[in-house]
Amino acid sequence: MKNKRICLLSIEKHNYVVPGGKKAIGERGGIFMDAVVTVTEFINQLKARGYAPATIDSYRMNIGHFKRYLARQSIDDLKKVTHQVICDYQAKVASEPIAQESKALKIRPVKRLFEHLSKNHKLLINPCEGIVETSRKNRKIGRVLTIEEIKNLLDKPNLSLKTGIRDRAVMEVLYSTGIRLNEFLNLEVYHADLKDRVLYIRKGKGSKQRVVPLGKGAARYLKEYLQKIRPYHARKNRKERTLFLNHSGYPLSANAVRAFLRDYRMAAGIKKPVSPHIFRRTCATHLLQKGADIRYIQKLLGHKRLDTTQMYTKVMPIEVKNTHNKTHPGVKGILSL
């Protein structure tokens, strides 16, 4: 009877209520960690930390793949996820006929989830410890536009139309600054300083802020847009502070930007895909070709890690080498004088 009472006391001590009001006892007397509830809480944490909507959507989708995998293994308690379970899932992903970066994108959110749980003392052992993501050393950055293609693209908007001037300003800003689409969409009127020719990125990735310079072309068309076009577009919605507006006075959407870039690409006869991210890649690549320092490009793009920026050194090495040969004093023999 005494032993039975001790057992009951032990159960009461470890009897917890999980979100939703359901009591559950883990196999070892711990909290039942419901996968659905825990993932939802993790996604909410990402939102609170200022992660971009696209990143959050990617995490939600790829963790969803992992949850469905667990369900097929009859695992609904994240505390039952072992290192072997993670290894088996990684092996499954590795066997899929998708790009290496896509495989990494499936594993990375799972690692971040368990790192979060371990860091916040919800798990004693991180089952992802020692799991290595796909190496970024051989990662390709995808296609970029040539200088001629950029010139051709920038010439396509009809500058006799209000939307044409706006679209030219949009493309000039994307090419000049290399900012992310989400950063671009969050720009407000007072973020543009035409006197000093800079943009203030207030809502960068990870809630980080930075200042990026505007080239002459970008400053010129942005000024024209602000003085002549935006006031007309904002006449029905004067309280809107977003920098780029549609003809109804509402913020320009991501789909609208992608749509007119696609139209101008077709008009320019460019067979490569053209998107805001390709403008970002192209900006970085062209700067590197012209001899810009890799750390400057890192700061411009807002990369946290230098190795993310260094992948651009693999793009068009012939052009980079030619620029180096033209500009480096050691190549010209100046240092030996």
N, C-alpha and C positions, 0 to 999 in steps of 0.2 A: 504493500500500500504506500509505503514511504517512497519507494522507487518510482511508483506510478505518479505520485504527486510532483516529484522532481522533474519528471519528463513533461508533465503538463505545464509546469512553470517555465521550462525551457521553451516550449512551443509558444506560450503566451508572449515571452520575451522577444521572440523573433517573428511574431505574427504582425505583418505590416499591411497597410492599405495602399494599394497602387492607385494611380489616377483613374477616376471613374468609380471609385468607391469599392472596388473588388478586393477582398482579402486574399492573399496568396502566400504560400510558404515555399521557398525554394528547396531544392533537394538537400541542401546543407543548412537549412534554417535561414536562408537569406531572402531578399526581396525578389519576387518574380519580376523580371525585366521584360515587359511586353515590347515586342519589336516595333509595332505600329506606333504606340505611344511614345517610345523613346526616340524614334526617328523624327517624329513630329516635333518633339521638344528640341532636338538637335537642329533641325531646319529653322526653327524660330530663333535659336541662338545665332545662326548665321545671318539672319535678317537683322537682328539687333546689332551685330558687329559690322553692318554696312556692306555685306557682300552684294555684288551686282546681281540683279534679277536673273540674268542669263546663267551665272555661276550657280545660283540657288536651284534653278530649274534643272541644270545638269546634275547637281548633287542628288536632287530628289529622284530624278529618273534612274540614275545609276545605282543608288542605294535601293531603289525599287527592284531592280534586277536581282540584287543580292537578297532582298527579303523573299522574293519568289523562289530563289534557289533554296533558301532555308526552309521555306514551307514544304518544298518537295522532299526535304530531308526530315520532315516532321519536327522542325525546330522552331518554336515560337517564343522561346526565352533566350534573350541575348547572352545570358550567363552560361548557356550551354554551348556557346560558340567557342571552340577550341582552336589552337594554332593549326591543327590538322584540317579542321573544317575550312579555314582560310586558305590553306595551301591547296586543298582540293578545288576550291572555288577559283583560285588563281590559275590552276592547271586547266580548268574548264574554259576560262576566258582566253587563256593562251592558245587554245586549240581552235578558237573561232576565226573564221576567214575575214578578219577586219584589220585595219592599220594598227601599227604598234602604239601610236598615240591614243587611238580609240580604246585599246586594251588598258592602257595606263589610266585613262579617264574612268574606266569601270572599277579599277582597284583603288584609286586615290581617295574617293569619297568614303569608302569602307574603312580605309586606314584612318582617315580624319575622324570618323565617327567613334572608333574605338579609342583613339588617342584622347578624344574629348571625354569619354566615359572614364578612362583611366585617370586623366588629369583631375577630374572632379570627384575622384574617390568613389565612383559608382561601380567600378570594377577593380579588383585587387591586382589582376594580371591582364595585361593587354595581349589578346590573342594575335594581334598583327605585329607584335615585336619581331623584328628580323625579316619581315616581308619587304622585299625590294621591288619598287615600281620599275616599269620599263625605263631603261636608261634614256636620258635626253641627249646623250652625246651624238647619236646618229639621227636625231630628230630633224626632219625637214620642215622649213617654214612655209612651204607652199609657193604658189606663183606670185610673182610681182610684175608690175608694169614697167616698161621701158620709159625713158624720158620722152621719146617721141610719142608713145601711146598716151602718156599723161597730157602732153601738149594737145594732142588730137582730142582727147576727152574733154579738156577744159574749154576748148573752142566750140563745143557742140550746143550749149545752152543759147537760146535766142535772147539776146540782151535787149531786144525791143519789148520784151514781155516782163512783167513783174516777177513771175515765177522763174524766168530765165536768169535774172540778176540774182535772185535768192539762191537758185541751184548752183550758179557759178561760185557764189560766196561760200556755200556749203562745201563744195569740192575743194576750193582753195584752202579752207580752214582744215579740212581732213588731211590734205596732202602736206600742208605746211607744218602742222603740229603733231600728226600721228596719234591723235587722241583716240581712245576707245569709243565705240558707238554709244555706250551708256553714258560716258562722260560728256560726249557731245550733246546728247538729248537733255542732259541736266544743266547745260549752260544757261545762265540768265543774263539779262541785258547788262547789269552792272559788273559782270565777270569779264567783259571786254574793255581793255584799256587801249584805245587807239593812239593816244598820245605817246605812250611808251611801247606800243605795238606788242602787247602781251595778252594772253588769256589766263585767267585764274581758274584752275580746276578745283572746285570746292568739294565735289563728290566723286573723288577718284576711287579706284579699286581698294577695298579694305578701309574705306573712309579716310584715305590719305589725300592730302592737298598738295598741289604743286603749281608752279607758274611755267607756262610754255610761251616761247616767242612766236610772233606772227611774221611771216615773210611779207615783202612789199605787196605782192599780188593779193595775198589773203587780207592784208590791212586795207588795201584799196577797195576791194569788192565788198568787204564787210562794212566799211564806212558808207558805201553807196547803198547797201541794203538797209542799214540802220537809219539813214537820212531820208531815203526815198520810198522804200518798199515796206519795211516793218510798220511804220505808222499807218499806212493804208490797210495792211492786213489786220492790225490791232484795233481798228476803229470800232468794231463791234464787241471787242473784249479788252477794254483799256487797262484792266487790272492784271492782265496776264504778263508775267515777268520773264517767261521763257524766251531765250534769244531768237530761235528760229520758229516761225509760225507758218501754218498753212493759210490758204486764202480766206478761211472762215475765222481766223484769229486764234485758233487753238494750237497747242504745241505740235510741231512736226513729229510724226511717228516714225518708228524704226522701219516699218513696212513701206511708208511713203518714200523714205530715203533710199531704201533698197530698190524700190520700183523705178525711180527716175534715174538711178545709176545704171540699172539694167537697160533702160531706154537709150541713154546716151552711149552706152557700150555698143549697142546694136547700130546706132547711127554712125558711130566712129569705125565700125567694121572690125572691132576688137573681138577675137575669138575667146580670149581668156575670160574667166568670170571676173566681175568687178563688184566689189562690196566695200563697206567702210573698213573692214579689217584688212583688205588688200591695199587700201590707201595707207593704212598704218604700216604694213610690211614694206610698201614701196617707199614711203618716207624714210624709214630706217635704212633701207638698202641704198638708196641714192645718197644719203648723208655719208654712209660708210664709203661708198665709191669715190666721194669727193674728199675723203681724208679726215672726216670727223672722228674724234676720239670716242672709243667704245663706251667710256664712262659717261660722256656727255649724252650719248644716245640712250643709255640706261636711264638717266635722270629725265630726259625728255619723254620717254615712253612710260615712265613710272614703274619700271621693273624693280621688284624687290631683290631679285638675285641677278648677279652679273652674268651667270652662265645662260640665263634666259636670253639675254641680249647677244651673247657671244655666238649664238647660232647663226646670226646674220653674217658672220665672217666666212661662212661656207657658201654664201651666195655669190655667184658671178666672180670667182676668184681672179679671173683674168683682168677685169676692170679694176678690182681693188689693187692688184699688183701694179698695174699701169699707173694708178694714182699715187701709189707709194713710190714708184720709181721717179715720178715727176716732182714730188714734194719733199721726200725725206732727204735731209742734208747729208746723211751718211752715204746714200746712193750716189749723190752728185760729187762726192769727194770733198765737200766743204770741211768736214770734220778733220780731214787729214792735212789741211793746209797749215 
